[in-house]
Amino acid sequence: MMKALVTGATGFIGSSLVKELVKRGYEVTCLARKTSNLQCLEGLDVSIVCGDCTDQDSLRQLPTHFNYVFHLAGLTKAKKKEDFFLTNGKGTENLLNALSADTKALKRFLYMSSLAAVGPSRDGLPIDETAIPIPVSIYGKSKLEGERATLKYKEQMPVSIIRPPAVYGPRDRDFFLFFKMVRRGFYPYWGKCYYSLLYVDDLVQGLIAAAESHEAEGRIYFLSDGRIYSNDDIVNEIMQAMDTRAVRLRIPSFAMKLLAAFGEKFAGSATIINSDKLREIKHSHWTCSSKKAENELGFIPKVTLKEGIKWTVEWYKIQKWL
């Protein structure tokens, strides 16, 4: 039986990964902080190890007998710049350092990075793995730091890096804000933009494929569903799935800055409405190509945007989020 460690297991993507690994017969250990809500792991045959990647001492008791490590823990929003680098950069290095003590059983350390680590398309065409990383946000810079930490250890252990674009699906809270606004009859609009997307189940399949593939050792891959969507395409699918109509609320740049400042000052915790996200949304093309993953990993996404949005809306309704 293959043994896997998953960090970020209580998160939106991590919990979906854990469920799939258990389904495939993996023996799964989840690294979780003392404050983590474990509700999404209830009923699953997993072990929980208490620890925090930002605290090197808490990782000293971490077993090192794993065959696969899926490092998904990270911050996508934070109130302080330093928190991004502490978690996404230093936290990744701390985990690698702890695991490097004994790597005999390790078949792959997989780091989930982000399209943000490379930045938006500079010429309107989907970027690929040959693009030089030029992240435009602090989040993106911190994820790139995590990539560099991972590659520093590639001589000591087999590593792979996955860069997904925007990911959506049940349990996601960031996209949910958009669904909620559409439900209320409006949605923010700051001009025509284009995005690559990926449904969470397809991402999970890609993560496992990269971890299990010998060819993926030492390599980096973008994953997406292979299509490019405008913000209008996405909104139209949400409106159809929810059987509602919503109007554009055009937001000028000065108003965006005010909203971001307001969100950072008065929100009790980190919110998706912040100045760092503003650095990203002022760019119009967040697109990537997953041709390399298709050719080398056999990665074939199965979920269309229509299906994924429909299933996501149904889940939100069942859970009474909508």
N, C-alpha and C positions, 0 to 999 in steps of 0.2 A: 504494500500500500504506500502510495506517494504521500509525503508529509509536506504541508504548505503552511507558511506563515503569511498572514494578511494584516497589513497595517491600514488604518482607515476603514476597518471592517464595519463600523457602525454608521458610515456615511452612505450617501445615495448610491454611489457606484460600488463601494466596498461591500455593502450588504448583498447586492446582486451577484457580485463575484463569489462571495462565500457560499451562497445558495447553490450556484452552479458547480463549484468545486465539490461540495458535499454530495451533490447529485451524481457526480462522476466518480465518487468513491475515494476522494482524497481525505486524509486525516488532517483537519484544519485547526490551526491555532490562531487566535485573533489577539493582536496586541492592542490593548485599550487603556485609556487613562482612567483614573479613579472616578472622574466626573462624567465619563461617557454613559449615554443612555443605551442600554443593551437590548431594548425592546425589540428591535428589528432582527435580532439573532435568536429570539425565543423559539424553542421548538427545534432548533438545529443542533445536530450532534457535533459541537465544536468545543474546544478548550479556550479559556480566556486567560491571558497572561497580562498582569497589570504592569504598565510601563508607559513612558512618554519619550518620544524620539528627541525632544528638546532637552531631556535630562539624561545625560550620559550614565550617571550612576544607576538610574532605574533600569538600564538595559544590561547591567552586569549579570543578572540572574537569567537572562534570556537564553533558552536552549539554542544550540547551534547545529542540531541534527537535521535541519530541514532540507528537503530536496528542492523546494521552490520557495522563493520569497517574493511576494507581490507588495511593493511599497506604494500604497495609494494615499497614505496620510499626508495631508497638506492643507494650507490655508488658501482659500480663493478670495477672501476678503478679510481685512484687518483694520483696526483703528490706528495702528502705528506701523510705519514703514519697517521698523526693526523686526516686528513680529513675522512678516513675510519671510525675511532672510533667516530668522531663527528656526522657523519650522521647515520651510521648503529647501533651504540650503544646508544650514548646520545640522538640522534634524536628520536629513538624509545621510550626511557624513557620519553622524553619531551611530546610526544604525549599521552602516557599512563597516565601521570600525569594530562594533560589537560582534558582528558576524564573521569578521575576518580572522578571528582567533581559531576557528575550525571550519574549513570549507570543504572537507573531504566528501561530504554527502551532497553538497550543493550543486544542482544542475543549472539553476538560473536565478539571478537576482534581477527582477523586472521593476524598473522605475517608471511610474506613470507621470509623464511630463504634461505638456500642453502646447497647442498651436501658439499660445501667447508667448512661449519661450523663444519663438522665432520671429513673431510679429506678423503684421498684415502683409498681404500681397502688395508688392511695390509697382507692378505693371498691370494689375487687373487679372492676371492669370493665376490659377491655383499653384501655390508654392510646393516644392518637393524637398527631398532630403539633401539636395545639393545647395539649397539656399543658405546664405550666411545669416546666422541669427542676429536680428536687430530688434529686440523686444522694446515695445513702446510704453509698457506699464511696469510698475514696481513688481506686481505679481509675476509678470512674464520674466523679468530679470531674476527674480528669486527662483523660479522654476528652472531657468537656464543654469543657475548656480547649482541646483540639485543635479542636473544632467552632468555638469562638469565634475561634481563630487563622485558620481556613479562611474564615469569613465576613468577617473583616477585609480579605481580599484579593478579595472578590467584585466590586469595581469594577475591579480590574486584570486579572482572569481569570475565565472561567466556572467556577463551582464547584458541586458537589452533595455532599450528605452522606447516608450510609446508616446506619441504626441497626438492626442485626440483634439478635435475642434470642440464646438459647443455640444454638450451631451444633454439629452432630455429623456424623460420617462417617469414612471411612477416613483414617488418619494422625493423628487427633485423640488427644492424650495426656491431656487433662483428663477427658473423659467415660470414657476407657479405664479409669481407676482405679475407676470405678463398675462397669463391666463385669467387671473382675477380682474385685471383692468379691463380686458376684453369683455368679460362677463358683466362688468358695470357700464359697458357701452362706449368705451374710449380706449385708445392706446397711444403711447407717445411716438412721435415721428420726428426724426432729425435729418431726413433726406433718404434717398435711395441707397440701400446697403445690400451687400451680398455675403452669404455665409455658407460654410460647409457645416453639416450637422451629422450626428450619429445617435441612434437609439441605444439606450443603455445595454440591452441584451446583446446587440451586435458588438459593442465595445468589449463586453465581457468575453465573447467568443474570440475576439482579436487578441486580447490580453493573454488568454490561455494558449492560443495558437503560437504566439511569439515566445512564450515561456517554454513550450514543449518542443519548439523547432530548433534543431541543431544549427541550421543555417542562420538563425536570428542572433546567434551569440556575437556580442560586441557591436551590434547594429542598432540603428534608430529607424523607426517607422512612423509615418503619419497614417492615421486611420480616419475614414469618413464613409458616408454611404454612397459616395461616388457622384453626387449631384450638387449643383449650386442653387441656392435659394435666395430670392430677394426677401426683404422684410415683408413685402406685400404677400408673397407666396405663403410665408409662415402664418401671417395673420389670417389669411383666407382659409387655411386649413383649420385653424383654431375656431374661427367663426362657424365653419361648417360642422365641426365636431360638436360644438356647443349649441348649434341651431340658434344663433344670435347674430346681431349686427353691431358693429362698433365703428365709431368715427375717429379719424386721425386727430390727434391733438399735437399740432406742430409746436415744437419747443425750440426757441432760438438759443444760440450758444450761451448767451449771458444768463438765461433762465436755467440752463443745465448746470452752470457753475453754482448758481444760488441753491438749486435743489441738492446738489452734492454737498455743499457746505452745510446746509441745514441738516441733511441726513447724518453727516459726520458729527455735528455738534450735539444734536438732540437725541439721536438713537441710543438706546440703552446698550446695545451691542453692535458689532460690525454689521453693516448693511450693504446690500449690493448697489445702493445709490451712494456713490462716493467719488471722490476726485480721481482715484486710480482707474476706476471703470470708465470715467470720462476720457481718460487718455486713450482708451481702446476704442470707444464708440465714435470718436471723431474720425476714425479711419473707415473707409467704406467697403473694403474687400478683405474679409477674414475667411479665406478659402485655401484648401490644401488638396493635394492629390494622394490617393492611397494606392497608386499603381504598383509601387514597389512591394507593398504588403500583399497585394493580389498575386503578383508574380512569384514572390519568394515564400509566402506563407499560405497561399491558397485562400486568402481572406476574401470572403464573399458576403457582404452585408445582405440581410434578408428582409429587413423591415423598411417599408416605404414611409415617407413622411406622413401620408394620410393615415396609414395603419398606426404608426407610433403615436401621433397626436390623438387619434380616437381612443387608443388604449389608455393613454395618459389621462385624458379627460374622464374616462370611465372610472379609473382608480381614484382620482381626486373626488369624484362624486360619491363613490362608495365610502371613502374615508371622511366624507362630509367636509372636505376642504373647500369645495365649491357648492 
